[in-house]
Amino acid sequence: MKKSYKIEVDCANCANLMEEAAKKTAGVKDAVVNFMTLKMNVEFAEGADPKAVMQDVLKNCKAVEEDCEIFL
């Protein structure tokens, strides 16, 4: 399953950090952050609960870039 989320991030480097953090989160098959459109596209692993996974993604992203936001 794929979903798109609106994000808030200050710079392209921070967006890259968010993308890497999201990709390392359990339950995420792939993630792509587009700084220009301020969107994060997430592909979830088979059987993953998107709401629970995105809570972990947000926590992991805030660990590398505390100013970021993902609008769930």
C-alpha positions in Angstrom: 0.0 0.0 0.0 1.2 3.5 -0.9 0.2 6.8 0.8 1.2 10.4 0.4 1.6 12.8 3.4 2.1 16.5 3.5 5.3 17.5 5.4 6.9 20.6 6.7 10.7 20.8 6.5 13.1 23.8 6.3 15.7 22.6 3.8 16.5 20.0 1.2 19.2 18.4 3.4 16.7 18.0 6.2 14.3 16.4 3.7 17.0 13.9 2.8 17.5 13.1 6.5 13.8 12.6 6.9 13.7 10.3 3.8 16.6 8.2 5.2 14.9 8.0 8.7 11.6 6.9 7.1 13.3 4.2 5.0 14.9 2.7 8.1 11.6 2.5 10.0 10.1 -1.0 10.5 7.0 -1.5 8.2 8.2 0.9 5.5 9.1 -0.8 2.2 10.2 2.5 0.6 9.9 6.2 1.2 10.5 9.3 -1.0 10.5 12.9 0.2 10.1 15.7 -2.3 11.3 19.0 -0.8 9.8 21.1 -3.6 6.3 19.8 -3.2 6.7 19.2 0.6 5.3 15.6 0.3 6.4 12.2 1.6 5.3 9.2 -0.4 5.5 6.0 1.7 5.1 2.4 0.5 4.3 0.1 3.4 5.5 -3.4 3.9 2.9 -6.2 3.4 0.6 -6.5 6.5 1.9 -3.2 8.1 -0.5 -0.9 9.9 0.0 2.5 8.2 -1.2 4.5 11.2 1.2 2.8 13.6 4.1 2.8 11.2 3.7 6.5 10.5 3.8 7.3 14.2 7.2 5.6 14.2 8.2 7.4 11.1 7.4 10.7 12.7 9.3 9.8 15.8 12.4 8.7 13.8 12.2 11.9 11.6 12.0 14.1 14.6 15.1 12.4 16.0 17.2 13.6 13.0 15.3 16.9 12.3 13.3 18.1 15.3 11.7 21.0 13.4 10.1 18.7 10.8 6.4 17.8 10.7 4.4 15.1 9.0 0.6 15.8 8.8 -0.9 12.4 9.4 
